[in-house]
Amino acid sequence: MTATLALSGTFTLGFARGGAELRQFFRNREQVVFTFSLPAVLMILLGSILDGPTGQTGVSSGQLLAAGMIGSGIVSTSFNSVGIGIAADREMGALKRLHGTPMPPASYFIGKMIMVAVTSVAQTVLMAAVAMLLFGLSLPSDPAKWLTLVWVLLLGIVSCTLLGISISSLTRTATGTVAVVQLVYLVLQFISGVFVSPITHLPKIMVDIASFFPLKWICQGFRSVFLPADAATQEMAGSWELPMVALVLAAWCVVGLVLARLTFRWTNEKP
């Protein structure tokens, strides 16, 4: 009974924190504009420059890139924004003040995931609309593809948010965290085939390394949703590998939770 009440209290505090996170995010206009505009602008620029025919009839390289970048935008709103935001809050003392309230780390994590979920859905809608207008991408008509969209989105949000929480503790300054997060994200975008369409144009060793991380599988899952079934031939394995997508992302949810719980700290002070 006590455990049930404690769990209920954790989720109640987490939802309350999620509301506060959303209010804080949308009140910061600069952060809102940057978070939503950067992935969309990159997609427009790179898609326009690199758009062209592929080995697959009816699928352009611009469509391949756009579908993958919709998935990459989810990582931007979770891993990047959370990692940098927590580091900044910790440096300014906001987390230290929050630690003085009866809020366990689990509730704080839930609050972050709620904020990321809302912004990620908005980001997905925005980028999908841009891709439809500029690159002829089509919304899925198959209910199974909509289901795939939901579970890839959810697993991507949970795993990348927890990893963002973890990486926020890697350095003791917000500036240092910005550098680390952006470097990791940029490298993973290149080796995961986000900026190179199709992914088979990349050296196999790069894709093998990217296969250990969530970004490659999130983008592959989104390509399976927005592209025709025949486009799977443009993947390294020649198929969408959706069971592997689910397995890798679920594994990173578990690993991310362990890392977040072990590394998260309310202040920069040494224990």
ROVO-673413 format. One record per residue: residue in three letters; z, x, y of N, C-alpha, C in turn; residue number from 1. Coordinates in Angstrom, 1 decimal. Layout:
N
ALA	Z	X	Y	Z	X	Y	Z	X	Y	NUM
...
This chain:
271
MET	0.0	0.8	-1.2	0.0	0.0	0.0	0.0	0.9	1.3	1
THR	0.8	1.9	1.2	0.9	2.8	2.4	-0.4	3.5	2.6	2
ALA	-1.0	4.0	1.5	-2.3	4.7	1.6	-3.4	3.7	2.2	3
THR	-3.4	2.5	1.7	-4.3	1.5	2.2	-4.2	1.3	3.7	4
LEU	-2.9	1.2	4.2	-2.7	1.0	5.6	-3.1	2.2	6.4	5
ALA	-2.9	3.4	5.8	-3.3	4.6	6.5	-4.8	4.7	6.6	6
LEU	-5.5	4.3	5.5	-6.9	4.3	5.6	-7.5	3.3	6.6	7
SER	-6.9	2.2	6.6	-7.3	1.1	7.6	-7.1	1.6	9.0	8
GLY	-5.9	2.3	9.2	-5.7	2.8	10.6	-6.6	3.9	11.0	9
THR	-7.0	4.7	10.0	-8.0	5.8	10.3	-9.3	5.2	10.7	10
PHE	-9.8	4.2	10.0	-11.1	3.5	10.4	-11.0	2.8	11.7	11
THR	-9.8	2.1	11.9	-9.7	1.4	13.2	-9.7	2.4	14.4	12
LEU	-9.0	3.5	14.3	-9.0	4.5	15.3	-10.4	5.1	15.4	13
GLY	-11.1	5.3	14.3	-12.4	5.8	14.3	-13.4	5.0	15.1	14
PHE	-13.4	3.6	14.8	-14.3	2.7	15.5	-13.9	2.7	17.0	15
ALA	-12.6	2.7	17.3	-12.3	2.7	18.8	-12.8	4.0	19.4	16
ARG	-12.7	5.1	18.7	-13.2	6.4	19.3	-14.7	6.3	19.4	17
GLY	-15.4	5.7	18.4	-16.8	5.6	18.5	-17.2	4.8	19.8	18
GLY	-16.5	3.8	20.2	-16.8	3.1	21.4	-16.6	3.9	22.6	19
ALA	-15.6	4.8	22.6	-15.3	5.7	23.7	-16.4	6.7	23.8	20
GLU	-16.9	7.2	22.7	-17.9	8.2	22.6	-19.2	7.7	23.2	21
LEU	-19.5	6.4	22.9	-20.8	5.8	23.4	-20.7	5.6	24.9	22
ARG	-19.6	5.2	25.4	-19.4	5.0	26.8	-19.6	6.3	27.5	23
GLN	-18.9	7.3	27.0	-19.0	8.7	27.6	-20.4	9.2	27.6	24
PHE	-21.1	9.0	26.5	-22.5	9.5	26.4	-23.4	8.8	27.4	25
PHE	-23.4	7.5	27.4	-24.4	6.8	28.3	-24.0	6.9	29.8	26
ARG	-22.8	7.3	30.1	-22.5	7.5	31.5	-23.0	8.8	32.0	27
ASN	-23.3	9.7	31.1	-23.9	11.0	31.5	-25.4	10.9	31.5	28
ARG	-26.0	10.6	32.6	-27.4	10.3	32.7	-28.2	11.5	32.3	29
GLU	-27.8	12.7	32.7	-28.6	13.9	32.4	-28.6	14.2	30.9	30
GLN	-27.5	13.9	30.3	-27.4	14.1	28.8	-28.3	13.1	28.1	31
VAL	-28.3	11.9	28.6	-29.1	10.8	28.0	-30.6	11.2	28.1	32
VAL	-31.0	11.6	29.3	-32.4	11.9	29.5	-32.8	13.1	28.7	33
PHE	-32.0	14.1	28.6	-32.4	15.3	27.9	-32.4	15.0	26.4	34
THR	-31.4	14.3	25.9	-31.3	14.0	24.4	-32.5	13.2	23.9	35
PHE	-32.9	12.2	24.7	-34.0	11.4	24.3	-35.4	11.9	24.6	36
SER	-35.5	12.7	25.7	-36.8	13.1	26.2	-37.4	14.3	25.5	37
LEU	-36.5	15.3	25.2	-37.0	16.6	24.7	-37.7	16.5	23.4	38
PRO	-37.2	15.8	22.3	-38.0	15.7	21.1	-39.3	14.9	21.3	39
ALA	-39.3	13.9	22.2	-40.5	13.1	22.4	-41.5	13.9	23.2	40
VAL	-41.1	14.7	24.1	-42.0	15.6	24.9	-42.6	16.6	24.0	41
LEU	-41.8	17.2	23.2	-42.3	18.3	22.2	-43.4	17.6	21.3	42
MET	-43.1	16.4	20.8	-44.0	15.8	19.9	-45.4	15.5	20.6	43
ILE	-45.3	15.1	21.9	-46.5	14.8	22.6	-47.3	16.0	22.8	44
LEU	-46.6	17.1	23.3	-47.3	18.4	23.6	-47.9	19.0	22.3	45
LEU	-47.1	19.2	21.3	-47.6	19.8	20.1	-48.6	19.0	19.3	46
GLY	-48.3	17.7	19.3	-49.3	16.8	18.6	-50.6	16.8	19.3	47
SER	-50.7	16.8	20.6	-51.9	16.8	21.4	-52.7	18.1	21.1	48
ILE	-51.9	19.3	21.1	-52.5	20.6	20.9	-53.0	20.8	19.5	49
LEU	-52.2	20.4	18.5	-52.5	20.7	17.1	-53.2	19.6	16.4	50
ASP	-53.4	18.5	17.0	-54.0	17.3	16.3	-55.4	17.7	15.8	51
GLY	-55.7	17.3	14.6	-57.0	17.6	14.0	-57.1	17.1	12.6	52
PRO	-58.2	17.2	11.9	-58.3	16.7	10.5	-57.5	17.6	9.6	53
THR	-57.2	17.0	8.4	-56.5	17.7	7.3	-57.3	17.5	6.1	54
GLY	-56.8	18.0	5.0	-57.5	17.8	3.7	-57.4	16.4	3.2	55
GLN	-56.6	15.6	3.8	-56.4	14.2	3.4	-57.2	13.3	4.3	56
THR	-58.1	12.5	3.7	-58.9	11.6	4.5	-58.0	10.5	5.2	57
GLY	-58.2	10.3	6.5	-57.4	9.3	7.2	-56.1	9.7	7.7	58
VAL	-55.7	10.9	7.5	-54.4	11.4	8.0	-54.7	12.7	8.8	59
SER	-54.3	12.7	10.1	-54.5	13.8	10.9	-53.3	14.7	10.9	60
SER	-53.5	15.9	11.4	-52.3	16.8	11.5	-51.4	16.4	12.5	61
GLY	-51.9	15.6	13.5	-51.0	15.1	14.6	-50.1	14.0	14.0	62
GLN	-50.6	13.2	13.0	-49.8	12.2	12.4	-48.7	12.9	11.5	63
LEU	-49.1	13.9	10.8	-48.2	14.7	9.9	-47.0	15.3	10.8	64
LEU	-47.4	15.9	11.9	-46.4	16.5	12.8	-45.5	15.4	13.4	65
ALA	-46.1	14.3	13.9	-45.3	13.2	14.5	-44.3	12.6	13.5	66
ALA	-44.7	12.4	12.3	-43.8	11.8	11.3	-42.6	12.7	11.0	67
GLY	-42.9	14.0	10.9	-41.9	15.0	10.7	-41.0	15.2	11.9	68
MET	-41.5	15.1	13.1	-40.7	15.3	14.3	-39.8	14.1	14.6	69
ILE	-40.2	12.9	14.0	-39.2	11.8	14.1	-37.9	12.1	13.4	70
GLY	-38.1	12.7	12.2	-36.9	13.2	11.5	-36.2	14.3	12.2	71
SER	-37.0	15.2	12.8	-36.4	16.3	13.5	-35.5	15.9	14.7	72
GLY	-36.0	14.8	15.3	-35.3	14.2	16.4	-33.9	13.7	16.0	73
ILE	-33.7	13.3	14.8	-32.4	12.9	14.3	-31.5	14.1	14.2	74
VAL	-32.0	15.2	13.8	-31.1	16.4	13.8	-30.8	16.8	15.2	75
SER	-31.6	16.6	16.1	-31.3	17.0	17.5	-30.2	16.1	18.1	76
THR	-30.2	14.8	17.8	-29.1	13.9	18.3	-27.8	14.1	17.5	77
SER	-27.9	14.7	16.4	-26.6	14.9	15.6	-26.1	16.3	15.6	78
PHE	-26.8	17.2	14.9	-26.4	18.6	14.8	-26.3	19.3	16.1	79
ASN	-27.3	19.2	16.9	-27.3	19.9	18.2	-26.3	19.3	19.2	80
SER	-26.5	18.0	19.5	-25.6	17.3	20.5	-24.2	17.4	20.1	81
VAL	-23.8	17.2	18.8	-22.4	17.2	18.4	-21.8	18.6	18.5	82
GLY	-22.6	19.5	18.0	-22.1	20.9	18.0	-21.8	21.4	19.4	83
ILE	-22.8	21.2	20.3	-22.6	21.7	21.7	-21.6	20.8	22.4	84
GLY	-21.6	19.5	22.2	-20.6	18.7	22.9	-19.2	18.9	22.5	85
ILE	-18.9	19.1	21.3	-17.5	19.4	20.8	-17.1	20.8	21.4	86
ALA	-17.9	21.8	21.4	-17.6	23.1	21.9	-17.2	23.0	23.4	87
ALA	-18.0	22.2	24.1	-17.7	22.0	25.6	-16.4	21.3	25.8	88
ASP	-16.2	20.2	25.0	-14.9	19.5	25.1	-13.7	20.4	24.8	89
ARG	-13.9	21.2	23.8	-12.8	22.1	23.4	-12.5	23.1	24.5	90
GLU	-13.5	23.7	25.1	-13.4	24.7	26.1	-12.7	24.1	27.4	91
MET	-13.1	22.8	27.7	-12.5	22.2	28.9	-11.1	21.6	28.7	92
GLY	-10.6	21.6	27.4	-9.3	21.1	27.1	-9.3	19.6	26.8	93
ALA	-10.4	19.0	26.7	-10.5	17.6	26.4	-9.9	17.3	25.0	94
LEU	-10.3	18.1	24.0	-9.8	18.0	22.7	-8.3	18.2	22.6	95
LYS	-7.8	19.1	23.3	-6.4	19.4	23.3	-5.6	18.2	23.8	96
ARG	-6.1	17.5	24.8	-5.5	16.3	25.3	-5.6	15.2	24.3	97
LEU	-6.7	15.1	23.6	-6.9	14.1	22.6	-6.0	14.3	21.4	98
HIS	-5.7	15.6	21.1	-4.9	15.9	20.0	-3.4	15.4	20.2	99
GLY	-3.1	15.2	21.5	-1.8	14.6	21.8	-1.6	13.2	21.5	100
THR	-2.7	12.5	21.1	-2.7	11.1	20.7	-2.6	11.0	19.2	101
PRO	-2.2	9.9	18.6	-2.1	9.7	17.2	-3.4	9.5	16.5	102
MET	-4.3	10.5	16.7	-5.7	10.4	16.1	-5.9	11.5	15.1	103
PRO	-6.1	11.2	13.9	-6.4	12.2	12.9	-7.8	12.7	13.0	104
PRO	-8.1	13.9	12.5	-9.5	14.4	12.6	-10.5	13.5	12.0	105
ALA	-10.1	12.8	10.9	-11.1	11.9	10.2	-11.5	10.8	11.2	106
SER	-10.6	10.3	12.0	-11.0	9.2	12.9	-11.9	9.8	14.0	107
TYR	-11.7	11.0	14.4	-12.5	11.7	15.4	-13.9	11.9	14.8	108
PHE	-14.0	12.3	13.5	-15.3	12.4	12.9	-16.1	11.1	12.8	109
ILE	-15.4	10.0	12.5	-16.0	8.7	12.4	-16.5	8.3	13.8	110
GLY	-15.7	8.6	14.8	-16.2	8.2	16.1	-17.5	9.0	16.5	111
LYS	-17.6	10.2	16.1	-18.8	11.0	16.4	-20.0	10.4	15.6	112
MET	-19.8	10.0	14.4	-20.8	9.5	13.6	-21.3	8.2	14.1	113
ILE	-20.4	7.3	14.7	-20.9	6.1	15.3	-21.7	6.4	16.5	114
MET	-21.3	7.3	17.3	-22.1	7.6	18.5	-23.5	8.2	18.1	115
VAL	-23.5	9.1	17.1	-24.8	9.6	16.6	-25.7	8.6	16.0	116
ALA	-25.1	7.6	15.3	-25.9	6.6	14.6	-26.6	5.7	15.7	117
VAL	-25.9	5.3	16.7	-26.6	4.5	17.8	-27.7	5.3	18.5	118
THR	-27.4	6.6	18.8	-28.4	7.4	19.5	-29.6	7.7	18.6	119
SER	-29.3	7.9	17.3	-30.3	8.3	16.4	-31.3	7.1	16.2	120
VAL	-30.8	5.9	16.1	-31.6	4.8	15.9	-32.5	4.6	17.2	121
ALA	-31.9	4.8	18.3	-32.7	4.7	19.6	-33.7	5.7	19.6	122
GLN	-33.4	7.0	19.2	-34.3	8.1	19.2	-35.5	7.8	18.2	123
THR	-35.2	7.3	17.1	-36.2	6.9	16.1	-37.2	5.9	16.6	124
VAL	-36.7	4.9	17.2	-37.5	3.8	17.8	-38.4	4.4	18.9	125
LEU	-37.8	5.2	19.8	-38.6	5.8	20.9	-39.7	6.7	20.3	126
MET	-39.4	7.6	19.4	-40.4	8.5	18.9	-41.5	7.8	18.1	127
ALA	-41.1	6.8	17.3	-42.0	6.0	16.5	-43.0	5.3	17.4	128
ALA	-42.5	4.7	18.5	-43.4	4.0	19.5	-44.4	5.0	20.1	129
VAL	-43.9	6.2	20.5	-44.8	7.2	21.1	-45.9	7.6	20.0	130
ALA	-45.4	7.9	18.8	-46.4	8.3	17.7	-47.4	7.2	17.4	131
MET	-47.0	5.9	17.5	-48.0	4.9	17.3	-49.0	4.8	18.4	132
LEU	-48.6	5.0	19.6	-49.5	4.9	20.7	-50.4	6.0	20.8	133
LEU	-49.9	7.3	20.6	-50.7	8.5	20.8	-51.4	9.0	19.6	134
PHE	-50.8	8.8	18.4	-51.4	9.4	17.2	-51.8	8.5	16.1	135
GLY	-51.7	7.2	16.4	-52.1	6.2	15.4	-51.2	6.0	14.2	136
LEU	-50.0	6.4	14.3	-49.0	6.3	13.2	-48.7	4.8	13.1	137
SER	-48.5	4.4	11.8	-48.3	2.9	11.5	-46.9	2.7	11.0	138
LEU	-46.3	1.6	11.4	-45.0	1.2	10.8	-45.2	0.9	9.3	139
PRO	-44.2	1.2	8.5	-44.4	0.8	7.0	-44.4	-0.7	6.8	140
SER	-45.3	-1.1	5.9	-45.3	-2.5	5.5	-44.6	-2.8	4.2	141
ASP	-44.3	-1.8	3.5	-43.7	-1.9	2.2	-42.1	-2.0	2.4	142
PRO	-41.4	-3.0	1.8	-40.0	-3.0	2.0	-39.3	-1.8	1.4	143
ALA	-39.9	-1.2	0.3	-39.3	0.0	-0.3	-39.3	1.1	0.7	144
LYS	-40.3	1.2	1.6	-40.3	2.3	2.6	-39.3	2.0	3.7	145
TRP	-39.0	0.8	4.0	-38.0	0.5	5.0	-36.6	0.9	4.4	146
LEU	-36.4	0.6	3.1	-35.2	1.0	2.5	-35.0	2.6	2.5	147
THR	-36.1	3.3	2.2	-36.1	4.7	2.3	-35.8	5.2	3.7	148
LEU	-36.3	4.6	4.7	-36.0	4.9	6.1	-34.5	4.8	6.4	149
VAL	-33.9	3.7	5.8	-32.5	3.5	6.1	-31.6	4.6	5.4	150
TRP	-31.9	4.9	4.1	-31.0	5.8	3.5	-31.2	7.2	3.9	151
VAL	-32.5	7.6	4.3	-32.7	8.9	4.8	-32.0	9.1	6.2	152
LEU	-32.1	8.0	7.0	-31.5	8.0	8.3	-30.0	8.2	8.2	153
LEU	-29.4	7.4	7.3	-27.9	7.4	7.1	-27.4	8.8	6.6	154
LEU	-28.1	9.3	5.5	-27.7	10.6	5.0	-27.9	11.7	6.0	155
GLY	-29.0	11.6	6.7	-29.3	12.6	7.7	-28.2	12.6	8.8	156
ILE	-27.8	11.4	9.3	-26.8	11.3	10.3	-25.5	11.9	9.9	157
VAL	-25.0	11.5	8.7	-23.7	11.9	8.2	-23.7	13.5	8.0	158
SER	-24.7	14.0	7.3	-24.7	15.4	6.9	-24.8	16.3	8.2	159
CYS	-25.8	15.9	9.1	-26.0	16.8	10.3	-24.9	16.6	11.3	160
THR	-24.2	15.5	11.4	-23.1	15.3	12.3	-21.9	16.2	11.8	161
LEU	-21.7	16.2	10.5	-20.6	17.0	10.0	-20.9	18.5	10.1	162
LEU	-22.1	18.9	10.0	-22.5	20.3	10.2	-22.4	20.6	11.6	163
GLY	-22.7	19.7	12.5	-22.6	19.9	14.0	-21.1	20.2	14.3	164
ILE	-20.2	19.4	13.7	-18.8	19.6	13.9	-18.3	21.0	13.4	165
SER	-18.9	21.4	12.3	-18.5	22.7	11.7	-19.0	23.8	12.6	166
ILE	-20.2	23.8	13.1	-20.8	24.9	13.8	-20.2	25.0	15.2	167
SER	-19.5	23.9	15.7	-18.9	23.9	17.0	-17.7	24.9	17.0	168
SER	-17.2	25.2	15.9	-16.1	26.2	15.8	-16.5	27.6	15.6	169
LEU	-17.8	27.9	15.5	-18.2	29.2	15.1	-18.0	30.2	16.2	170
THR	-18.1	29.8	17.5	-17.8	30.6	18.6	-16.6	30.0	19.4	171
ARG	-16.1	30.7	20.4	-15.0	30.2	21.2	-15.4	29.8	22.6	172
THR	-16.7	29.8	22.8	-17.2	29.3	24.1	-18.3	28.4	23.9	173
ALA	-18.5	27.5	24.9	-19.6	26.5	24.8	-20.9	27.2	24.9	174
THR	-21.0	28.2	25.8	-22.2	29.0	26.0	-22.7	29.6	24.7	175
GLY	-21.7	30.2	24.0	-22.0	30.8	22.7	-22.5	29.8	21.6	176
THR	-21.9	28.6	21.6	-22.3	27.6	20.7	-23.7	27.1	21.0	177
VAL	-24.1	27.0	22.3	-25.4	26.6	22.7	-26.4	27.5	22.1	178
ALA	-26.2	28.8	22.2	-27.1	29.9	21.7	-27.2	29.8	20.2	179
VAL	-26.1	29.7	19.5	-26.2	29.6	18.1	-26.9	28.4	17.6	180
VAL	-26.5	27.2	18.1	-27.1	25.9	17.7	-28.6	25.9	17.9	181
GLN	-29.0	26.3	19.1	-30.4	26.3	19.4	-31.2	27.2	18.6	182
LEU	-30.7	28.4	18.3	-31.3	29.4	17.4	-31.5	28.9	16.0	183
VAL	-30.4	28.3	15.5	-30.5	27.8	14.1	-31.5	26.6	14.0	184
TYR	-31.4	25.7	15.0	-32.3	24.6	15.0	-33.8	25.0	15.2	185
LEU	-34.1	25.9	16.0	-35.4	26.4	16.3	-36.0	27.0	15.0	186
VAL	-35.3	27.9	14.4	-35.7	28.6	13.2	-36.0	27.6	12.1	187
LEU	-35.1	26.7	11.9	-35.3	25.7	10.8	-36.5	24.8	11.1	188
GLN	-36.8	24.5	12.4	-37.9	23.7	12.7	-39.2	24.4	12.2	189
PHE	-39.3	25.7	12.5	-40.5	26.4	12.1	-40.6	26.5	10.6	190
ILE	-39.6	26.9	9.9	-39.7	27.2	8.4	-39.7	25.9	7.6	191
SER	-39.3	24.7	8.3	-39.3	23.5	7.6	-40.6	22.7	7.7	192
GLY	-41.5	23.3	8.4	-42.8	22.6	8.6	-42.9	21.6	9.7	193
VAL	-41.9	21.6	10.6	-41.9	20.6	11.7	-43.0	20.9	12.6	194
PHE	-43.2	22.2	13.0	-44.2	22.6	14.0	-45.6	23.0	13.3	195
VAL	-45.6	23.0	12.0	-46.8	23.4	11.3	-47.2	22.3	10.3	196
SER	-48.4	21.7	10.5	-48.8	20.6	9.7	-50.2	20.9	9.1	197
PRO	-50.3	20.8	7.8	-49.3	20.4	6.8	-48.4	21.6	6.5	198
ILE	-47.3	21.3	5.8	-46.3	22.3	5.5	-46.8	23.4	4.5	199
THR	-47.9	23.0	3.8	-48.5	24.0	2.8	-49.1	25.2	3.5	200
HIS	-49.3	25.1	4.9	-49.8	26.3	5.6	-48.8	27.4	5.8	201
LEU	-47.5	27.1	5.5	-46.4	28.0	5.7	-46.3	28.9	4.4	202
PRO	-45.9	30.2	4.6	-45.6	31.0	3.4	-44.5	30.4	2.6	203
LYS	-44.7	30.5	1.2	-43.8	29.8	0.3	-42.4	30.2	0.5	204
ILE	-42.2	31.5	0.8	-40.8	32.0	0.9	-40.1	31.3	2.0	205
MET	-40.8	31.0	3.1	-40.1	30.3	4.2	-39.7	28.9	3.8	206
VAL	-40.6	28.2	3.1	-40.3	26.8	2.7	-39.1	26.9	1.6	207
ASP	-39.1	27.9	0.8	-38.0	28.0	-0.2	-36.7	28.1	0.5	208
ILE	-36.6	28.9	1.6	-35.4	29.1	2.4	-35.0	27.8	3.0	209
ALA	-36.0	27.1	3.6	-35.8	25.8	4.3	-35.3	24.8	3.4	210
SER	-35.6	24.9	2.1	-35.3	23.9	1.1	-33.8	23.8	0.8	211
PHE	-33.0	24.8	1.3	-31.6	24.8	1.1	-30.9	24.0	2.2	212
PHE	-31.6	23.6	3.2	-31.0	23.0	4.4	-31.6	21.5	4.6	213
PRO	-30.8	20.7	5.3	-31.2	19.3	5.4	-32.5	19.0	6.1	214
LEU	-32.8	19.8	7.2	-33.9	19.4	8.0	-35.2	19.2	7.3	215
LYS	-35.6	20.1	6.4	-36.8	20.0	5.6	-36.9	18.7	4.9	216
TRP	-35.8	18.3	4.3	-35.8	17.1	3.4	-35.8	15.8	4.3	217
ILE	-35.1	15.9	5.4	-35.1	14.7	6.3	-36.6	14.4	6.8	218
CYS	-37.3	15.5	7.2	-38.6	15.4	7.7	-39.5	14.9	6.6	219
GLN	-39.3	15.4	5.4	-40.1	15.0	4.2	-39.9	13.5	3.9	220
GLY	-38.7	13.1	4.0	-38.3	11.7	3.8	-39.0	10.8	4.8	221
PHE	-39.0	11.2	6.1	-39.7	10.4	7.1	-41.2	10.4	7.0	222
ARG	-41.8	11.5	6.5	-43.2	11.5	6.3	-43.5	10.5	5.2	223
SER	-42.7	10.4	4.2	-42.9	9.4	3.1	-42.9	8.0	3.6	224
VAL	-42.2	7.7	4.7	-42.0	6.4	5.2	-43.2	6.0	6.1	225
PHE	-43.7	7.0	6.9	-44.7	6.6	8.0	-46.1	7.0	7.5	226
LEU	-46.3	7.7	6.5	-47.6	8.1	6.1	-48.0	7.4	4.7	227
PRO	-49.3	7.3	4.5	-49.8	6.7	3.2	-49.4	7.5	2.0	228
ALA	-49.3	6.9	0.9	-48.9	7.6	-0.4	-49.7	8.8	-0.7	229
ASP	-51.0	8.7	-0.4	-51.9	9.9	-0.7	-51.6	11.1	0.1	230
ALA	-50.9	10.9	1.2	-50.5	12.1	2.1	-49.5	13.0	1.4	231
ALA	-48.9	12.5	0.3	-47.9	13.4	-0.4	-48.6	14.6	-1.0	232
THR	-49.9	14.6	-1.1	-50.6	15.8	-1.6	-50.5	17.0	-0.6	233
GLN	-50.1	16.7	0.7	-49.9	17.7	1.7	-48.6	18.4	1.6	234
GLU	-47.7	17.9	0.7	-46.4	18.5	0.5	-46.5	19.7	-0.4	235
MET	-45.5	20.6	-0.4	-45.5	21.8	-1.3	-45.5	21.4	-2.7	236
ALA	-44.8	20.3	-3.1	-44.7	19.9	-4.5	-45.8	18.9	-4.9	237
GLY	-46.6	18.5	-3.9	-47.6	17.5	-4.1	-47.1	16.1	-4.3	238
SER	-45.8	15.9	-4.0	-45.2	14.5	-4.0	-44.1	14.5	-3.0	239
TRP	-43.6	13.3	-2.8	-42.5	13.1	-1.7	-41.2	13.6	-2.3	240
GLU	-41.0	13.7	-3.5	-39.7	14.1	-4.1	-38.5	13.4	-3.6	241
LEU	-38.6	12.1	-3.5	-37.5	11.3	-2.9	-36.1	11.5	-3.6	242
PRO	-36.1	11.5	-4.9	-34.8	11.8	-5.6	-34.2	13.1	-5.1	243
MET	-35.0	14.2	-5.0	-34.5	15.4	-4.5	-34.0	15.3	-3.0	244
VAL	-34.8	14.6	-2.2	-34.3	14.3	-0.8	-32.9	13.7	-0.8	245
ALA	-32.7	12.7	-1.6	-31.4	12.0	-1.7	-30.3	13.0	-2.2	246
LEU	-30.7	13.8	-3.2	-29.7	14.7	-3.8	-29.3	15.8	-2.8	247
VAL	-30.2	16.4	-2.2	-29.9	17.5	-1.2	-29.1	16.9	0.0	248
LEU	-29.5	15.8	0.5	-28.8	15.3	1.7	-27.4	14.8	1.3	249
ALA	-27.3	14.2	0.1	-25.9	13.8	-0.3	-25.0	15.0	-0.5	250
ALA	-25.6	16.1	-1.1	-24.8	17.3	-1.3	-24.4	17.9	0.0	251
TRP	-25.2	17.8	1.0	-24.8	18.4	2.4	-23.8	17.5	3.0	252
CYS	-23.8	16.2	2.7	-22.7	15.3	3.2	-21.4	15.8	2.7	253
VAL	-21.3	16.1	1.4	-20.1	16.6	0.9	-19.7	18.0	1.4	254
VAL	-20.7	18.9	1.4	-20.4	20.2	1.9	-20.0	20.2	3.4	255
GLY	-20.7	19.4	4.2	-20.4	19.2	5.6	-19.0	18.7	5.8	256
LEU	-18.6	17.7	5.0	-17.2	17.2	5.2	-16.2	18.3	4.9	257
VAL	-16.4	19.0	3.9	-15.4	20.1	3.5	-15.4	21.2	4.7	258
LEU	-16.6	21.6	5.1	-16.7	22.6	6.2	-16.0	22.1	7.5	259
ALA	-16.3	20.8	7.8	-15.8	20.2	9.0	-14.3	20.2	9.0	260
ARG	-13.8	19.8	7.8	-12.3	19.7	7.7	-11.6	21.0	7.7	261
LEU	-12.3	22.0	7.2	-11.7	23.4	7.1	-11.8	24.1	8.5	262
THR	-12.9	23.9	9.2	-13.1	24.7	10.4	-12.8	24.0	11.7	263
PHE	-12.6	22.7	11.7	-12.4	21.9	13.0	-11.1	22.3	13.6	264
ARG	-11.1	22.6	14.9	-9.8	22.8	15.6	-9.9	22.1	16.9	265
TRP	-8.7	21.7	17.4	-8.6	21.0	18.6	-8.6	21.9	19.8	266
THR	-8.2	23.2	19.7	-8.2	24.1	20.8	-8.8	25.4	20.4	267
ASN	-9.0	26.3	21.4	-9.5	27.6	21.1	-8.3	28.6	21.0	268
GLU	-7.1	28.1	21.0	-6.0	29.0	20.9	-5.9	29.5	19.5	269
LYS	-5.5	30.8	19.3	-5.3	31.3	18.0	-4.0	30.8	17.4	270
PRO	-4.1	30.4	16.1	-2.9	29.9	15.4	-1.8	30.9	15.3	271
